[in-house]
């Protein structure tokens, strides 16, 4: 560890926000939207082809979320840096926060880190991202605005040799108000295989965004996972954004009606 900043002055900000004053009740986050790596970390010693894979980012979710933000005129907050640098959907300090292996791929630049090395990544990337989400939510609360928190993610069609048939997963934990409604709507589509807390489930140990920002505030929320091969190009992103816009509008209408 040196006194050199992790991020140079000309490098990308760790957080990108679309429509910070958007009037929609819907509020989108994308914790794994980007795959940038600070120059000071030298690509983490990982071959470039590996950094294009799902281990580095949530393929396709940025494009889907950008389109949903535009459709609803809604605020959307994006993480710019790769989850291999620091995972912004994990609490700092847990082993998966800064992984030394992802799936089967070693991450040499993450081995042997000192506490100061880890703290530098938290300070430069994790904290600014979550502080921006917090400040936006605080402003909405102060203005008496209703907020529905939507954590957007994507998942790989195969993981450690296991094939995943589902096209979309709806993830939840303590509060299932919105998840139950969205699951009903997705299943009614009839052409989808839908996961209920699959391929992952939200928990305090495996997630940070939903427990910290949504559950703690009592906001209706859901974490959405879309299979990456379905949104790997612009056409797929557009098609899924259109579908999800229709379903989220219907889900929010039901949520409001239920009080």
C-alpha positions as a printed Julia matrix, in Angstrom:
259×3 Matrix{Float64}:
   0.0     0.0     0.0
   1.35    3.45   -0.9
   0.06    6.97   -0.49
  -0.96    6.96   -4.16
  -4.76    7.28   -4.46
  -6.54    4.19   -5.71
  -8.31    6.28   -8.37
  -6.48    8.9   -10.37
  -8.19   12.26  -10.87
  -8.98   11.46  -14.51
 -10.56    8.06  -13.81
 -14.28    7.41  -13.79
 -16.37    8.25  -10.76
 -17.51    5.13   -8.87
 -21.14    6.19   -9.18
 -23.22    7.34  -12.13
 -26.75    8.67  -11.65
 -29.46    9.13  -14.25
 -32.38   11.47  -13.53
 -31.53   12.28   -9.89
 -34.69   14.4    -9.71
 -36.86   11.99  -11.67
 -40.51   12.22  -10.58
 -41.23    8.48  -10.64
 -41.83    6.54   -7.43
 -39.56    3.83   -8.85
 -35.9     4.02   -7.81
 -33.42    1.74   -9.61
 -29.95    0.59   -8.56
 -27.39   -1.48  -10.47
 -24.64   -2.57   -8.07
 -22.73   -4.51  -10.74
 -23.34   -2.34  -13.79
 -19.71   -1.56  -14.65
 -16.45   -3.39  -15.18
 -13.87   -0.62  -14.83
 -10.68   -1.4   -12.89
  -8.47    1.34  -11.42
  -5.22    1.72  -13.35
  -3.32    1.42  -10.08
  -4.47   -2.2    -9.77
  -3.11   -3.3   -13.15
  -6.2    -5.23  -14.24
  -5.85   -7.31  -11.04
  -3.62   -9.73  -12.93
  -6.67  -11.17  -14.7
  -6.55  -11.86  -18.48
  -8.73   -9.46  -20.47
 -11.12  -12.18  -21.79
 -11.97  -13.09  -18.19
 -12.85   -9.46  -17.47
 -15.53   -9.62  -20.18
 -17.25  -12.51  -18.4
 -19.95  -12.43  -15.75
 -17.37  -12.71  -13.0
 -16.51   -9.03  -13.55
 -19.97   -7.47  -13.97
 -23.68   -8.07  -14.54
 -23.78   -8.33  -18.32
 -26.64   -6.41  -19.93
 -28.15   -4.94  -16.78
 -26.87   -1.43  -17.35
 -28.64   -1.2   -20.7
 -31.9    -2.59  -19.31
 -31.81   -0.22  -16.34
 -30.98    2.81  -18.48
 -34.04    2.09  -20.63
 -36.28    1.62  -17.6
 -35.04    4.89  -16.16
 -35.96    6.64  -19.41
 -39.37    4.98  -19.66
 -40.44    5.91  -16.14
 -38.43    9.15  -15.85
 -37.0     7.47  -12.77
 -33.79    7.86  -10.81
 -31.22    5.13  -11.49
 -27.89    4.71   -9.69
 -25.09    2.7   -11.32
 -21.82    1.34   -9.91
 -18.98    1.95  -12.38
 -16.26   -0.41  -11.16
 -16.0    -4.19  -11.42
 -17.24   -6.36   -8.61
 -13.77   -7.94   -8.7
 -12.32   -4.7    -7.3
 -14.94   -4.59   -4.56
 -18.44   -5.99   -4.62
 -20.88   -3.2    -3.82
 -23.6    -5.7    -2.94
 -21.58   -7.23   -0.11
 -20.8    -5.8     3.29
 -17.13   -4.83    3.53
 -15.14   -7.48    5.33
 -17.05  -10.56    4.18
 -14.9   -12.91    2.05
 -16.88  -12.27   -1.15
 -16.42   -8.5    -0.83
 -12.96   -8.66   -2.46
 -12.7   -12.22   -3.83
  -9.36  -13.91   -4.46
 -11.14  -16.41   -6.71
 -14.36  -15.95   -8.69
 -16.05  -19.11   -9.91
 -12.91  -20.91  -11.16
 -10.83  -17.83  -11.95
  -8.03  -16.72   -9.59
  -7.81  -12.96   -8.98
  -4.09  -12.42   -8.24
  -4.51   -8.73   -7.5
  -6.8    -9.57   -4.58
  -4.44  -11.91   -2.73
  -2.4   -10.85    0.26
  -4.17   -7.52    0.7
  -3.53   -5.57    3.87
  -6.31   -3.99    5.89
  -5.2    -0.65    4.44
  -5.47   -2.0     0.88
  -9.01   -3.16    1.52
  -9.96    0.08    3.25
  -8.73    2.05    0.23
 -11.18    0.2    -2.01
 -14.03    0.75    0.44
 -13.23    4.45    0.69
 -12.75    5.06   -3.04
 -15.55    2.94   -4.51
 -17.97    1.29   -2.08
 -18.63    4.25    0.21
 -19.21    6.93   -2.48
 -21.64    4.64   -4.28
 -23.74    3.86   -1.22
 -23.47    7.39    0.15
 -25.02    8.66   -3.1
 -27.89    6.19   -2.84
 -28.37    7.19    0.79
 -28.4    10.9     0.0
 -30.92   10.47   -2.82
 -33.21    8.4    -0.6
 -32.85   10.88    2.25
 -33.89   13.72   -0.06
 -36.93   11.78   -1.23
 -37.93   11.0     2.36
 -37.49   14.63    3.39
 -39.78   15.66    0.55
 -42.4    13.12    1.62
 -42.0    11.15   -1.58
 -43.02    7.53   -2.03
 -40.14    5.23   -3.11
 -40.15    1.71   -4.53
 -36.61    0.3    -4.48
 -35.66   -1.92   -7.43
 -32.25   -3.61   -7.32
 -31.34   -4.69  -10.86
 -28.99   -7.63  -11.51
 -28.28  -10.31  -14.11
 -27.1   -13.9   -13.78
 -25.1   -16.26  -15.96
 -26.87  -19.14  -17.79
 -24.38  -21.62  -16.28
 -22.49  -21.42  -13.0
 -19.77  -23.89  -12.04
 -21.11  -26.3   -14.65
 -24.73  -26.03  -13.54
 -27.23  -24.97  -16.21
 -29.96  -22.52  -15.25
 -33.24  -22.83  -17.13
 -35.01  -19.88  -15.52
 -35.07  -16.61  -17.43
 -35.75  -14.3   -14.51
 -35.55  -14.45  -10.75
 -37.42  -12.42   -8.15
 -35.46  -12.12   -4.93
 -36.73  -11.09   -1.5
 -36.15  -11.55    2.2
 -38.22  -10.09    5.04
 -40.73   -8.1     2.98
 -42.48   -9.91    0.14
 -45.15   -7.31   -0.72
 -43.79   -6.39   -4.14
 -42.1    -9.73   -4.8
 -45.38  -11.64   -4.48
 -47.13   -9.3    -6.91
 -44.31   -9.38   -9.46
 -44.07  -13.17   -9.27
 -47.78  -13.47  -10.06
 -47.43  -11.15  -13.05
 -44.34  -12.9   -14.4
 -45.92  -16.34  -14.09
 -48.98  -15.09  -15.95
 -46.74  -14.3   -18.93
 -46.82  -18.07  -19.63
 -43.65  -18.04  -21.74
 -41.2   -17.58  -18.86
 -39.5   -19.83  -16.36
 -39.51  -17.76  -13.19
 -37.37  -18.2   -10.09
 -38.72  -17.37   -6.63
 -35.61  -16.53   -4.6
 -33.63  -18.26   -7.33
 -30.97  -18.47   -8.63
 -30.12  -16.53   -5.46
 -31.91  -15.35   -2.34
 -31.51  -12.06   -0.5
 -29.95  -12.25    2.96
 -27.93  -10.05    5.3
 -24.84  -12.18    4.6
 -25.06  -12.25    0.8
 -26.5    -8.81    0.0
 -26.0    -5.22    1.04
 -28.18   -2.91   -1.08
 -31.63   -4.29   -0.21
 -31.02   -4.82    3.52
 -29.25   -1.48    3.95
 -31.32    0.84    1.78
 -34.74   -0.78    1.39
 -35.45   -3.03    4.37
 -33.97   -0.62    6.91
 -36.24    2.15    5.63
 -39.31   -0.03    5.22
 -39.44    0.66    1.48
 -41.33   -1.75   -0.79
 -38.67   -3.4    -2.88
 -37.52   -6.33   -4.93
 -34.27   -7.6    -6.4
 -34.59   -8.61  -10.04
 -32.23  -11.06  -11.78
 -32.4   -11.46  -15.58
 -30.46  -14.21  -17.36
 -27.51  -12.68  -19.17
 -27.8   -14.41  -22.52
 -31.22  -12.79  -22.93
 -29.82   -9.27  -22.52
 -26.35   -9.68  -24.02
 -27.04   -7.3   -26.91
 -29.0    -4.1   -27.5
 -32.0    -5.94  -28.93
 -32.25   -8.15  -25.87
 -31.85   -5.21  -23.52
 -34.61   -3.31  -25.31
 -36.99   -6.28  -25.37
 -36.56   -7.0   -21.67
 -36.76   -3.35  -20.71
 -40.06   -3.1   -22.57
 -41.41   -6.22  -20.87
 -40.23   -5.18  -17.42
 -41.61   -1.66  -17.85
 -45.05   -3.1   -18.52
 -44.85   -5.53  -15.61
 -43.39   -3.07  -13.13
 -46.07   -0.52  -13.92
 -48.74   -3.16  -13.31
 -47.0    -4.37  -10.14
 -46.76   -0.87   -8.71
 -50.42   -0.21   -9.48
 -51.37   -3.35   -7.52
 -49.01   -2.37   -4.71
 -50.66    1.04   -4.41
 -54.13   -0.48   -4.48
 -53.17   -2.84   -1.68
 -52.16    0.13    0.44
